[in-house]
Amino acid sequence: AEQRRHLPDNINFILDIPLQLSVELGRTRMIINDLLQLGQGSVVELEKLAGEPLDILVNNKLVARGEVVVVNEKFGIRLTDIISPIERIEKLK
């Protein structure tokens, strides 16, 4: 409720629309031949450094960064850097 007070009244009608939230561990590029060589036990090195904040995406748009936590034996993410609610809405356009 506290977060909703900072949003303009004219967007209240969209607040219950479901969105996809994903957390990106990292990325890399590889050639098709290397992709075809992958098998069980293969290790793919990512560009992101260990300990670096992970990207939090909503509908494939960056909205925050965070760090991995464990909650009830499941992975979670603690937000460490987040853009404002208005900027988040703008990124969804």
HELIX and SHEET records of a PDB file:
HELIX    1   1 GLN A    3  HIS A    6  5                                   4    
HELIX    2   2 ASP A    9  ILE A   14  5                                   6    
HELIX    3   3 ILE A   32  GLN A   37  1                                   6    
HELIX    4   4 PRO A   85  LYS A   91  1                                   7    
SHEET    1   A 4 LEU A  21  GLU A  24  0                                        
SHEET    2   A 4 LEU A  54  VAL A  58 -1                                        
SHEET    3   A 4 LYS A  61  VAL A  71 -1                                        
SHEET    4   A 4 LYS A  74  ILE A  82 -1                                        
END                                                                             
